[in-house]
Amino acid sequence: MVGRASIGAPWIFKEMKHYMLHGEIPKIPASEKMQLIRRQIRESIGNIDEYRGILHIRRHLAATPLFKGIPNFRETRIAMLQANTFAELDAILNFIEEKYLH
């Protein structure tokens, strides 16, 4: 269950550790979550190659709870899931941070 929950939400491990130590679920800022997503993208690219790494990471991006509930997000989600390079995807993530997460 934890493995499935970590798809699109790699911060779950930090939340679990904090909960086990302190008995409460921490509030992890969206900026930190975006850093983890970018790290996950870079690691995917580093393990395979840019094209296949981006293809692999798309399911994680589609599953992330970070973007759920954002109004009028459909076009941005489609663009994010159609990006073919890290530069394209990073530009979209920057846009998301500026427009939706601040």
Secondary structure, DSSP 8 states (H G I E B T S, - for coil): -HHHHHTT-TTHHHHHHHHHHHSS-----HHHHHHHHHHHHHHHHHHS-HHHHHHHHHHHHHH-GGGTT-TT-HHHHHHHHH--SHHHHHHHHHHHHHHT--
